Amino acid sequence: MRFYESVSSDLPTDAELVARCRSGDQDAWRELVERFSRYVYAIAVQVYRLPEADAEDVFQEVFTRVYERLGQLRDDGAVRPWIAQLARRCCVDRLRQGTRVELTEELEAGEAEDSLDRLEEAWGVREALGHLSQPCQEVLDRFFTRDESYRTIGAALEIPPGTIASRISRCLAQLRDRYEGEGRIQARTPSGGRIR
């Protein structure tokens, strides 16, 4: 599964999902864990460079804390930053438990913040992308993630290759509007370039 894999646009918002969890809805709890599991794992592995076994322990600890403390969350819509903070704390605790003192100091010196910012931004783009129409998701995925040419995209989607650039442009505008509409100042494309 790619990081930018499509997300159904009819999914409940984070706040709706948290509200359902608070009311005891076990299906909502499973959906919450599924929604944020890759995010927590990415923080552990990509940001803090934990080995798989430690990342799995962090994953379990984070979602145990989420389950136990969900009632303490002040803003249901802020569940993702809250989960990120819990994941960061669990990762740092895991690093301190081991013999990786140098790595802990390096990460605490700011590298982890930069990595977490990039991960957060990528996650935001992924969410915004999931709210676009399926044709837009498909063309952006093929162009930016799979690095396919206009000709290859046109053949696969049965669209004249000459219209691919305008389709990408329209879809990027929609992605930018969706991304910025969620409170972000500037969006980046999946390839790392700025959306203008």
MDTraj code that builds the backbone (N, CA, C; nanometers):
import mdtraj as md
import numpy as np

residues = "MET ARG PHE TYR GLU SER VAL SER SER ASP LEU PRO THR ASP ALA GLU LEU VAL ALA ARG CYS ARG SER GLY ASP GLN ASP ALA TRP ARG GLU LEU VAL GLU ARG PHE SER ARG TYR VAL TYR ALA ILE ALA VAL GLN VAL TYR ARG LEU PRO GLU ALA ASP ALA GLU ASP VAL PHE GLN GLU VAL PHE THR ARG VAL TYR GLU ARG LEU GLY GLN LEU ARG ASP ASP GLY ALA VAL ARG PRO TRP ILE ALA GLN LEU ALA ARG ARG CYS CYS VAL ASP ARG LEU ARG GLN GLY THR ARG VAL GLU LEU THR GLU GLU LEU GLU ALA GLY GLU ALA GLU ASP SER LEU ASP ARG LEU GLU GLU ALA TRP GLY VAL ARG GLU ALA LEU GLY HIS LEU SER GLN PRO CYS GLN GLU VAL LEU ASP ARG PHE PHE THR ARG ASP GLU SER TYR ARG THR ILE GLY ALA ALA LEU GLU ILE PRO PRO GLY THR ILE ALA SER ARG ILE SER ARG CYS LEU ALA GLN LEU ARG ASP ARG TYR GLU GLY GLU GLY ARG ILE GLN ALA ARG THR PRO SER GLY GLY ARG ILE ARG".split()
xyz = np.array([
    [0.0843, -0.1171, 0.0000],
    [0.0000, 0.0000, 0.0000],
    [0.0888, 0.1234, 0.0000],
    [0.0658, 0.2137, -0.0962],
    [0.1450, 0.3353, -0.1045],
    [0.0967, 0.4361, -0.0014],
    [0.1864, 0.5268, 0.0392],
    [0.1519, 0.6273, 0.1396],
    [0.0375, 0.7141, 0.0902],
    [0.0338, 0.7418, -0.0405],
    [-0.0683, 0.8291, -0.0951],
    [-0.1871, 0.7518, -0.1478],
    [-0.2021, 0.6275, -0.1059],
    [-0.3148, 0.5483, -0.1503],
    [-0.4424, 0.6216, -0.1154],
    [-0.5398, 0.6058, -0.1992],
    [-0.6613, 0.6835, -0.1836],
    [-0.7327, 0.6521, -0.0533],
    [-0.7988, 0.7527, -0.0036],
    [-0.8803, 0.7422, 0.1147],
    [-1.0224, 0.7757, 0.0707],
    [-1.1178, 0.6986, 0.1112],
    [-1.2555, 0.7240, 0.0715],
    [-1.3010, 0.8579, 0.1257],
    [-1.3663, 0.9369, 0.0410],
    [-1.4091, 1.0695, 0.0833],
    [-1.5335, 1.0652, 0.1708],
    [-1.5982, 0.9493, 0.1847],
    [-1.7157, 0.9404, 0.2694],
    [-1.6813, 0.8918, 0.4100],
    [-1.5541, 0.8918, 0.4444],
    [-1.5121, 0.8529, 0.5784],
    [-1.5521, 0.9618, 0.6774],
    [-1.5789, 0.9240, 0.8016],
    [-1.6075, 1.0263, 0.9025],
    [-1.4828, 1.1104, 0.9284],
    [-1.5050, 1.2324, 0.9723],
    [-1.3926, 1.3176, 1.0101],
    [-1.3281, 1.2600, 1.1356],
    [-1.2097, 1.3087, 1.1671],
    [-1.1431, 1.2648, 1.2901],
    [-1.2319, 1.2930, 1.4112],
    [-1.2924, 1.4122, 1.4145],
    [-1.3764, 1.4495, 1.5284],
    [-1.4972, 1.3566, 1.5406],
    [-1.5594, 1.3237, 1.4288],
    [-1.6747, 1.2326, 1.4319],
    [-1.6331, 1.0950, 1.4821],
    [-1.5185, 1.0503, 1.4359],
    [-1.4696, 0.9196, 1.4770],
    [-1.4398, 0.9161, 1.6272],
    [-1.3770, 1.0203, 1.6783],
    [-1.3467, 1.0277, 1.8209],
    [-1.4756, 1.0308, 1.9021],
    [-1.5734, 1.1076, 1.8560],
    [-1.7018, 1.1139, 1.9279],
    [-1.7658, 0.9759, 1.9351],
    [-1.7609, 0.9016, 1.8268],
    [-1.8154, 0.7656, 1.8274],
    [-1.7371, 0.6757, 1.9229],
    [-1.6052, 0.6919, 1.9265],
    [-1.5229, 0.6124, 2.0189],
    [-1.5613, 0.6426, 2.1632],
    [-1.5811, 0.7695, 2.1928],
    [-1.6181, 0.8089, 2.3295],
    [-1.7512, 0.7489, 2.3722],
    [-1.8381, 0.7248, 2.2738],
    [-1.9688, 0.6673, 2.3075],
    [-1.9630, 0.5148, 2.3178],
    [-1.8420, 0.4576, 2.3015],
    [-1.8250, 0.3134, 2.3184],
    [-1.8375, 0.2318, 2.1913],
    [-1.8388, 0.2964, 2.0760],
    [-1.8528, 0.2273, 1.9479],
    [-1.7219, 0.1546, 1.9150],
    [-1.7221, 0.0220, 1.9242],
    [-1.6011, -0.0569, 1.8997],
    [-1.5588, -0.0534, 1.7534],
    [-1.6555, -0.0430, 1.6614],
    [-1.6204, -0.0307, 1.5191],
    [-1.5440, 0.0998, 1.4952],
    [-1.5850, 0.2049, 1.5631],
    [-1.5156, 0.3337, 1.5513],
    [-1.3741, 0.3228, 1.6070],
    [-1.3586, 0.2495, 1.7164],
    [-1.2250, 0.2309, 1.7735],
    [-1.1347, 0.1584, 1.6737],
    [-1.1854, 0.0528, 1.6141],
    [-1.1051, -0.0204, 1.5143],
    [-1.0689, 0.0706, 1.3969],
    [-1.1641, 0.1531, 1.3548],
    [-1.1385, 0.2450, 1.2444],
    [-1.0351, 0.3505, 1.2833],
    [-1.0415, 0.3989, 1.4075],
    [-0.9440, 0.4967, 1.4546],
    [-0.8036, 0.4370, 1.4535],
    [-0.7905, 0.3154, 1.5048],
    [-0.6595, 0.2493, 1.5051],
    [-0.6120, 0.2285, 1.3621],
    [-0.7004, 0.1843, 1.2754],
    [-0.6620, 0.1620, 1.1358],
    [-0.6205, 0.2927, 1.0689],
    [-0.6945, 0.3999, 1.0961],
    [-0.6659, 0.5295, 1.0346],
    [-0.5282, 0.5814, 1.0736],
    [-0.4882, 0.5615, 1.1993],
    [-0.3642, 0.6207, 1.2472],
    [-0.2505, 0.5217, 1.2673],
    [-0.2712, 0.3957, 1.2386],
    [-0.1666, 0.2956, 1.2627],
    [-0.0432, 0.3215, 1.1772],
    [-0.0610, 0.3494, 1.0493],
    [0.0547, 0.3753, 0.9627],
    [0.1254, 0.5036, 1.0035],
    [0.0506, 0.5993, 1.0509],
    [0.1069, 0.7266, 1.0957],
    [0.1983, 0.7047, 1.2168],
    [0.1492, 0.6323, 1.3164],
    [0.2284, 0.6044, 1.4361],
    [0.3516, 0.5222, 1.3997],
    [0.3322, 0.4229, 1.3157],
    [0.4444, 0.3382, 1.2751],
    [0.5483, 0.4209, 1.1983],
    [0.5034, 0.5123, 1.1126],
    [0.5962, 0.5982, 1.0376],
    [0.6759, 0.6886, 1.1319],
    [0.6121, 0.7393, 1.2355],
    [0.6849, 0.8217, 1.3323],
    [0.7953, 0.7384, 1.3980],
    [0.7613, 0.6177, 1.4381],
    [0.8591, 0.5319, 1.5062],
    [0.9737, 0.4916, 1.4145],
    [0.9431, 0.4541, 1.2915],
    [1.0448, 0.3995, 1.2014],
    [1.1166, 0.5079, 1.1216],
    [1.0415, 0.6022, 1.0653],
    [1.1027, 0.7032, 0.9788],
    [1.1619, 0.8194, 1.0567],
    [1.0935, 0.8639, 1.1607],
    [1.1422, 0.9795, 1.2357],
    [1.2453, 0.9378, 1.3404],
    [1.2127, 0.8357, 1.4196],
    [1.3007, 0.7954, 1.5291],
    [1.3881, 0.6749, 1.4961],
    [1.3713, 0.6197, 1.3792],
    [1.4551, 0.5099, 1.3287],
    [1.4613, 0.3909, 1.4243],
    [1.3484, 0.3590, 1.4819],
    [1.3430, 0.2441, 1.5721],
    [1.3394, 0.1142, 1.4915],
    [1.4020, 0.0097, 1.5438],
    [1.3899, -0.1208, 1.4793],
    [1.2436, -0.1678, 1.4868],
    [1.2097, -0.2614, 1.4013],
    [1.0712, -0.3066, 1.3899],
    [1.0113, -0.3511, 1.5232],
    [1.0857, -0.4276, 1.6005],
    [1.0338, -0.4763, 1.7293],
    [1.0019, -0.3596, 1.8226],
    [1.0899, -0.2600, 1.8280],
    [1.0647, -0.1433, 1.9125],
    [0.9471, -0.0619, 1.8590],
    [0.9381, -0.0504, 1.7268],
    [0.8270, 0.0237, 1.6657],
    [0.6943, -0.0424, 1.6994],
    [0.6906, -0.1738, 1.6992],
    [0.5684, -0.2450, 1.7359],
    [0.5326, -0.2211, 1.8819],
    [0.6322, -0.2176, 1.9686],
    [0.6063, -0.1879, 2.1097],
    [0.5522, -0.0454, 2.1262],
    [0.6102, 0.0485, 2.0527],
    [0.5633, 0.1876, 2.0565],
    [0.4186, 0.1934, 2.0085],
    [0.3897, 0.1244, 1.8997],
    [0.2549, 0.1201, 1.8449],
    [0.1554, 0.0749, 1.9522],
    [0.1868, -0.0355, 2.0195],
    [0.0981, -0.0883, 2.1239],
    [0.0822, 0.0122, 2.2382],
    [0.1919, 0.0717, 2.2795],
    [0.1874, 0.1675, 2.3901],
    [0.1044, 0.2907, 2.3532],
    [0.1234, 0.3424, 2.2330],
    [0.0496, 0.4613, 2.1903],
    [-0.0999, 0.4347, 2.1919],
    [-0.1414, 0.3245, 2.1304],
    [-0.2856, 0.3011, 2.1221],
    [-0.3452, 0.2572, 2.2562],
    [-0.2648, 0.2033, 2.3441],
    [-0.3122, 0.1774, 2.4810],
    [-0.3401, 0.3102, 2.5495],
    [-0.2472, 0.4046, 2.5353],
    [-0.2654, 0.5362, 2.5965],
    [-0.3839, 0.6104, 2.5344],
    [-0.3979, 0.6009, 2.4024],
    [-0.5112, 0.6659, 2.3360],
    [-0.6418, 0.6109, 2.3930],
    [-0.6496, 0.4801, 2.4037],
    [-0.7714, 0.4170, 2.4552],
    [-0.8006, 0.4609, 2.5990],
    [-0.6974, 0.4639, 2.6803],
    [-0.7147, 0.4992, 2.8210],
    [-0.7426, 0.6477, 2.8427],
    [-0.6902, 0.7334, 2.7559],
    [-0.6950, 0.8779, 2.7800],
    [-0.7809, 0.9550, 2.6810],
    [-0.8571, 0.8875, 2.5985],
    [-0.9361, 0.9561, 2.4963],
    [-1.0297, 1.0589, 2.5586],
    [-1.0768, 1.0303, 2.6775],
    [-1.1642, 1.1240, 2.7474],
    [-1.0952, 1.2539, 2.7864],
    [-0.9634, 1.2563, 2.7873],
    [-0.8888, 1.3763, 2.8245],
    [-0.8633, 1.4692, 2.7059],
    [-0.8908, 1.4211, 2.5853],
    [-0.8680, 1.5024, 2.4654],
    [-0.9677, 1.6186, 2.4649],
    [-0.9182, 1.7405, 2.4610],
    [-1.0045, 1.8592, 2.4694],
    [-1.0773, 1.8887, 2.3388],
    [-1.0118, 1.8630, 2.2258],
    [-1.0696, 1.8937, 2.0950],
    [-1.0666, 1.7662, 2.0112],
    [-1.1832, 1.7084, 1.9849],
    [-1.1890, 1.5828, 1.9111],
    [-1.1226, 1.5922, 1.7741],
    [-1.1252, 1.7091, 1.7139],
    [-1.0630, 1.7272, 1.5830],
    [-0.9111, 1.7306, 1.5879],
    [-0.8547, 1.7415, 1.7077],
    [-0.7090, 1.7487, 1.7238],
    [-0.6496, 1.6139, 1.7609],
    [-0.7166, 1.5074, 1.7253],
    [-0.6686, 1.3751, 1.7646],
    [-0.5359, 1.3406, 1.6972],
    [-0.5158, 1.3785, 1.5726],
    [-0.3898, 1.3436, 1.5054],
    [-0.2692, 1.4081, 1.5725],
    [-0.2677, 1.5383, 1.6002],
    [-0.1511, 1.5944, 1.6700],
    [-0.1319, 1.5337, 1.8089],
    [-0.2404, 1.5007, 1.8747],
    [-0.2320, 1.4381, 2.0065],
    [-0.1673, 1.3004, 1.9957],
    [-0.2099, 1.2225, 1.8974],
    [-0.1492, 1.0906, 1.8759],
    [-0.0019, 1.1061, 1.8394],
    [0.0306, 1.2058, 1.7588],
    [0.1712, 1.2296, 1.7224],
    [0.2543, 1.2596, 1.8463],
    [0.2011, 1.3407, 1.9364],
    [0.2735, 1.3738, 2.0590],
    [0.2945, 1.2498, 2.1455],
    [0.1902, 1.1679, 2.1576],
    [0.2040, 1.0430, 2.2335],
    [0.3095, 0.9532, 2.1695],
    [0.3082, 0.9446, 2.0376],
    [0.4061, 0.8605, 1.9667],
    [0.5473, 0.9125, 1.9887],
    [0.5649, 1.0425, 1.9828],
    [0.6974, 1.1008, 2.0059],
    [0.7483, 1.0665, 2.1449],
    [0.6626, 1.0827, 2.2437],
    [0.7038, 1.0532, 2.3813],
    [0.7401, 0.9060, 2.3979],
    [0.6591, 0.8194, 2.3400],
    [0.6871, 0.6752, 2.3504],
    [0.8179, 0.6397, 2.2793],
    [0.8436, 0.7014, 2.1660],
    [0.9680, 0.6744, 2.0921],
    [1.0897, 0.7204, 2.1715],
    [1.0819, 0.8406, 2.2278],
    [1.1941, 0.8920, 2.3064],
    [1.2160, 0.8033, 2.4290],
    [1.1073, 0.7618, 2.4932],
    [1.1204, 0.6706, 2.6073],
    [1.1879, 0.5406, 2.5657],
    [1.1495, 0.4889, 2.4508],
    [1.2078, 0.3631, 2.4006],
    [1.3565, 0.3821, 2.3733],
    [1.3947, 0.4954, 2.3140],
    [1.5360, 0.5218, 2.2865],
    [1.6162, 0.5347, 2.4157],
    [1.5578, 0.5984, 2.5153],
    [1.6277, 0.6163, 2.6423],
    [1.6458, 0.4839, 2.7166],
    [1.5544, 0.3913, 2.6950],
    [1.5647, 0.2610, 2.7605],
    [1.6811, 0.1793, 2.7056],
    [1.7124, 0.2023, 2.5800],
    [1.8180, 0.1253, 2.5152],
    [1.9535, 0.1896, 2.5323],
    [2.0460, 0.1458, 2.4525],
    [2.1834, 0.1975, 2.4583],
    [2.2099, 0.2962, 2.3466],
    [2.1040, 0.3514, 2.2894],
    [2.1196, 0.4416, 2.1749],
    [2.1236, 0.5875, 2.2209],
    [2.2133, 0.6188, 2.3118],
    [2.2214, 0.7525, 2.3689],
    [2.2553, 0.8555, 2.2618],
    [2.3497, 0.8244, 2.1723],
    [2.3898, 0.9202, 2.0690],
    [2.2728, 0.9523, 1.9772],
    [2.1982, 0.8510, 1.9369],
    [2.0848, 0.8718, 1.8487],
    [1.9785, 0.9553, 1.9189],
    [1.9550, 0.9300, 2.0454],
    [1.8572, 1.0062, 2.1215],
    [1.8956, 1.1530, 2.1244],
    [2.0223, 1.1818, 2.1525],
    [2.0672, 1.3208, 2.1580],
    [2.0556, 1.3868, 2.0215],
    [2.0910, 1.3142, 1.9156],
    [2.0830, 1.3687, 1.7803],
    [1.9386, 1.4014, 1.7446],
    [1.8483, 1.3108, 1.7746],
    [1.7083, 1.3325, 1.7415],
    [1.6479, 1.4443, 1.8246],
    [1.6866, 1.4521, 1.9492],
    [1.6329, 1.5572, 2.0341],
    [1.6881, 1.6936, 1.9950],
    [1.7961, 1.6975, 1.9202],
    [1.8571, 1.8241, 1.8798],
    [1.7826, 1.8903, 1.7646],
    [1.6727, 1.8354, 1.7192],
    [1.5938, 1.9007, 1.6153],
    [1.5665, 1.8170, 1.4934],
    [1.6443, 1.7145, 1.4714],
    [1.6240, 1.6319, 1.3525],
    [1.4872, 1.5648, 1.3560],
    [1.4452, 1.5218, 1.4719],
    [1.3147, 1.4562, 1.4842],
    [1.2033, 1.5539, 1.4506],
    [1.2161, 1.6786, 1.4942],
    [1.1138, 1.7786, 1.4640],
    [1.1003, 1.7985, 1.3138],
    [1.2132, 1.8115, 1.2434],
    [1.2094, 1.8290, 1.0989],
    [1.1451, 1.7086, 1.0313],
    [1.1835, 1.5900, 1.0740],
    [1.1268, 1.4684, 1.0153],
    [0.9782, 1.4583, 1.0440],
    [0.9392, 1.4937, 1.1647],
    [0.7983, 1.4879, 1.2015],
    [0.7182, 1.5911, 1.1231],
    [0.7744, 1.7086, 1.1018],
    [0.7069, 1.8104, 1.0203],
    [0.6843, 1.7602, 0.8780],
    [0.7858, 1.6974, 0.8195],
    [0.7705, 1.6430, 0.6837],
    [0.6664, 1.5324, 0.6806],
    [0.6679, 1.4473, 0.7818],
    [0.5701, 1.3396, 0.7889],
    [0.4297, 1.3960, 0.8055],
    [0.4136, 1.4945, 0.8900],
    [0.2834, 1.5572, 0.9123],
    [0.2315, 1.6208, 0.7832],
    [0.3199, 1.6866, 0.7114],
    [0.2808, 1.7490, 0.5862],
    [0.2397, 1.6436, 0.4829],
    [0.3168, 1.5370, 0.4743],
    [0.2825, 1.4292, 0.3813],
    [0.1487, 1.3664, 0.4188],
    [0.1249, 1.3493, 0.5467],
    [-0.0021, 1.2928, 0.5931],
    [-0.1178, 1.3851, 0.5550],
    [-0.0974, 1.5161, 0.5702],
    [-0.2009, 1.6129, 0.5325],
    [-0.2319, 1.6085, 0.3843],
    [-0.1283, 1.5969, 0.3017],
    [-0.1491, 1.5853, 0.1573],
    [-0.2252, 1.4572, 0.1269],
    [-0.1885, 1.3481, 0.1930],
    [-0.2561, 1.2196, 0.1717],
    [-0.4037, 1.2306, 0.2050],
    [-0.4353, 1.2949, 0.3165],
    [-0.5752, 1.3111, 0.3546],
    [-0.6495, 1.3975, 0.2542],
    [-0.5895, 1.5091, 0.2134],
    [-0.6533, 1.5972, 0.1155],
    [-0.6741, 1.5238, -0.0165],
    [-0.5762, 1.4466, -0.0574],
    [-0.5858, 1.3694, -0.1810],
    [-0.7021, 1.2708, -0.1736],
    [-0.7232, 1.2135, -0.0581],
    [-0.8313, 1.1175, -0.0411],
    [-0.9697, 1.1767, -0.0555],
    [-0.9807, 1.3079, -0.0480],
    [-1.1100, 1.3736, -0.0620],
    [-1.1371, 1.4193, -0.2049],
    [-1.0423, 1.3977, -0.2948],
    [-1.0626, 1.4328, -0.4348],
    [-1.1406, 1.3222, -0.5049],
    [-1.1894, 1.3531, -0.6223],
    [-1.2608, 1.2521, -0.7009],
    [-1.1637, 1.1400, -0.7384],
    [-1.2193, 1.0235, -0.7658],
    [-1.1359, 0.9092, -0.8042],
    [-1.0515, 0.9395, -0.9285],
    [-1.1068, 1.0048, -1.0331],
    [-1.0215, 1.0368, -1.1494],
    [-0.9025, 1.1259, -1.1142],
    [-0.9231, 1.2225, -1.0241],
    [-0.8112, 1.3082, -0.9830],
    [-0.7093, 1.2285, -0.9026],
    [-0.7555, 1.1455, -0.8117],
    [-0.6637, 1.0633, -0.7346],
    [-0.5799, 0.9774, -0.8281],
    [-0.6446, 0.9199, -0.9274],
    [-0.5761, 0.8287, -1.0192],
    [-0.4697, 0.9020, -1.1017],
    [-0.5049, 1.0163, -1.1582],
    [-0.4087, 1.0859, -1.2441],
    [-0.2913, 1.1403, -1.1617],
    [-0.3177, 1.1922, -1.0415],
    [-0.2090, 1.2435, -0.9580],
    [-0.1198, 1.1303, -0.9076],
    [-0.1813, 1.0204, -0.8715],
    [-0.1038, 0.9045, -0.8271],
    [-0.0131, 0.8552, -0.9396],
    [-0.0685, 0.8423, -1.0576],
    [0.0113, 0.7919, -1.1698],
    [0.1247, 0.8880, -1.2041],
    [0.0998, 1.0175, -1.2011],
    [0.2029, 1.1127, -1.2412],
    [0.3091, 1.1328, -1.1324],
    [0.2658, 1.1537, -1.0077],
    [0.3619, 1.1871, -0.9030],
    [0.4190, 1.0664, -0.8309],
    [0.3363, 0.9679, -0.8024],
    [0.3837, 0.8533, -0.7250],
    [0.4492, 0.7489, -0.8140],
    [0.3835, 0.7177, -0.9240],
    [0.4362, 0.6143, -1.0131],
    [0.5310, 0.6698, -1.1185],
    [0.5360, 0.8031, -1.1307],
    [0.6252, 0.8701, -1.2262],
    [0.5990, 0.8245, -1.3692],
    [0.4710, 0.8124, -1.4046],
    [0.4350, 0.7706, -1.5405],
    [0.4315, 0.8912, -1.6336],
    [0.4598, 0.8681, -1.7592],
    [0.4571, 0.9738, -1.8602],
    [0.3125, 1.0067, -1.8975],
    [0.2943, 1.1219, -1.9641],
    [0.1609, 1.1597, -2.0120],
    [0.1053, 1.0511, -2.1032],
    [0.1889, 0.9989, -2.1893],
    [0.1449, 0.8967, -2.2841],
    [0.0968, 0.7712, -2.2109],
    [0.1731, 0.7277, -2.1107],
    [0.1354, 0.6080, -2.0345],
    [0.0056, 0.6311, -1.9575],
    [-0.0068, 0.7488, -1.8964],
    [-0.1290, 0.7817, -1.8225],
    [-0.2476, 0.7861, -1.9177],
    [-0.2297, 0.8532, -2.0300],
    [-0.3370, 0.8637, -2.1288],
    [-0.3844, 0.7272, -2.1761],
    [-0.2898, 0.6381, -2.2041],
    [-0.3263, 0.5041, -2.2500],
    [-0.4007, 0.4266, -2.1411],
    [-0.3548, 0.4365, -2.0183],
    [-0.4170, 0.3615, -1.9087],
    [-0.5564, 0.4133, -1.8757],
    [-0.5743, 0.5442, -1.8844],
    [-0.7024, 0.6041, -1.8461],
    [-0.7912, 0.6355, -1.9653],
    [-0.7427, 0.6015, -2.0845],
    [-0.8155, 0.6280, -2.2089],
    [-0.8492, 0.7761, -2.2234],
    [-0.7478, 0.8577, -2.2029],
    [-0.7568, 1.0022, -2.2148],
    [-0.6497, 1.0443, -2.3148],
    [-0.6793, 1.1381, -2.4043],
    [-0.5759, 1.1847, -2.4963],
    [-0.4560, 1.2405, -2.4181],
    [-0.3335, 1.1995, -2.4534],
    [-0.2152, 1.2464, -2.3788],
    [-0.2049, 1.3981, -2.3702],
    [-0.2578, 1.4680, -2.4695],
    [-0.2525, 1.6141, -2.4690],
    [-0.3357, 1.6788, -2.3606],
    [-0.4302, 1.6059, -2.3037],
    [-0.5148, 1.6637, -2.1983],
    [-0.4663, 1.6290, -2.0575],
    [-0.3641, 1.5475, -2.0489],
    [-0.3158, 1.5046, -1.9170],
    [-0.2622, 1.6230, -1.8367],
    [-0.1851, 1.7110, -1.8993],
    [-0.1280, 1.8254, -1.8264],
    [-0.2374, 1.9139, -1.7678],
    [-0.3421, 1.9419, -1.8460],
    [-0.4496, 2.0267, -1.7936],
    [-0.5263, 1.9540, -1.6835],
    [-0.5433, 1.8233, -1.6961],
    [-0.6121, 1.7452, -1.5925],
    [-0.5300, 1.7489, -1.4629],
    [-0.3983, 1.7311, -1.4755],
    [-0.3114, 1.7364, -1.3569],
    [-0.3204, 1.8741, -1.2921],
    [-0.3188, 1.9780, -1.3732],
    [-0.3255, 2.1139, -1.3211],
    [-0.4559, 2.1374, -1.2452],
    [-0.5680, 2.0956, -1.3030],
    [-0.6973, 2.1120, -1.2359],
    [-0.7017, 2.0326, -1.1053],
    [-0.6503, 1.9114, -1.1097],
    [-0.6524, 1.8265, -0.9896],
    [-0.5607, 1.8819, -0.8808],
    [-0.4466, 1.9372, -0.9207],
    [-0.3572, 1.9996, -0.8221],
    [-0.4223, 2.1215, -0.7585],
    [-0.4987, 2.1975, -0.8379],
    [-0.5699, 2.3132, -0.7826],
    [-0.6728, 2.2664, -0.6793],
    [-0.7434, 2.1586, -0.7103],
    [-0.8399, 2.1030, -0.6153],
    [-0.7689, 2.0532, -0.4894],
    [-0.6543, 1.9877, -0.5091],
    [-0.5773, 1.9370, -0.3953],
    [-0.5305, 2.0526, -0.3078],
    [-0.4813, 2.1579, -0.3708],
    [-0.4358, 2.2761, -0.2958],
    [-0.5505, 2.3358, -0.2159],
    [-0.6665, 2.3522, -0.2804],
    [-0.7817, 2.4100, -0.2114],
    [-0.8220, 2.3245, -0.0919],
    [-0.8224, 2.1946, -0.1114],
    [-0.8605, 2.1037, -0.0029],
    [-0.7576, 2.1086, 0.1104],
    [-0.6297, 2.1057, 0.0739],
    [-0.5217, 2.1061, 0.1720],
    [-0.5202, 2.2367, 0.2512],
    [-0.5285, 2.3487, 0.1803],
    [-0.5258, 2.4788, 0.2468],
    [-0.6540, 2.5035, 0.3236],
    [-0.7629, 2.4441, 0.2789],
    [-0.8903, 2.4576, 0.3477],
    [-0.8908, 2.3902, 0.4841],
    [-0.7956, 2.3016, 0.5060],
    [-0.7847, 2.2339, 0.6346],
    [-0.6898, 2.3075, 0.7284],
    [-0.6600, 2.4359, 0.6977],
    [-0.5817, 2.5165, 0.7898],
    [-0.4327, 2.5172, 0.7643],
    [-0.3895, 2.4615, 0.6529],
    [-0.2472, 2.4631, 0.6225],
    [-0.2193, 2.5820, 0.5315],
    [-0.1043, 2.6418, 0.5437],
    [-0.0721, 2.7622, 0.4691],
    [-0.0326, 2.7323, 0.3260],
    [0.0616, 2.6420, 0.3052],
    [0.1035, 2.6047, 0.1716],
    [0.1076, 2.4546, 0.1623],
    [0.0673, 2.4055, 0.0482],
    [0.0685, 2.2605, 0.0270],
    [0.1862, 2.2220, -0.0589],
    [0.2262, 2.0966, -0.0470],
    [0.3294, 2.0399, -0.1329],
    [0.2669, 1.9253, -0.2100],
    [0.3176, 1.9059, -0.3283],
    [0.2718, 1.7923, -0.4066],
    [0.3354, 1.6672, -0.3514],
    [0.2836, 1.5481, -0.3886],
    [0.3455, 1.4234, -0.3418],
    [0.4909, 1.4112, -0.3817],
    [0.5344, 1.4812, -0.4860],
    [0.6733, 1.4715, -0.5278],
    [0.7631, 1.5689, -0.4537],
    [0.7039, 1.6542, -0.3698],
    [0.7838, 1.7467, -0.2906],
    [0.7819, 1.8889, -0.3403],
    [0.7288, 1.9134, -0.4596],
    [0.7231, 2.0486, -0.5130],
    [0.6056, 2.1246, -0.4576],
    [0.6138, 2.2562, -0.4611],
    [0.5048, 2.3390, -0.4116],
    [0.3876, 2.3365, -0.5085],
    [0.2674, 2.3349, -0.4552],
    [0.1475, 2.3527, -0.5360],
    [0.1245, 2.5022, -0.5432],
    [0.1092, 2.5529, -0.6604],
    [0.0893, 2.6976, -0.6774],
    [-0.0456, 2.7260, -0.7394],
])
top = md.Topology()
chain = top.add_chain()
for i, resn in enumerate(residues, 1):
    res = top.add_residue(resn, chain, resSeq=i)
    for name in ("N", "CA", "C"):
        top.add_atom(name, md.element.get_by_symbol(name[0]), res)
traj = md.Trajectory(xyz[None], top)
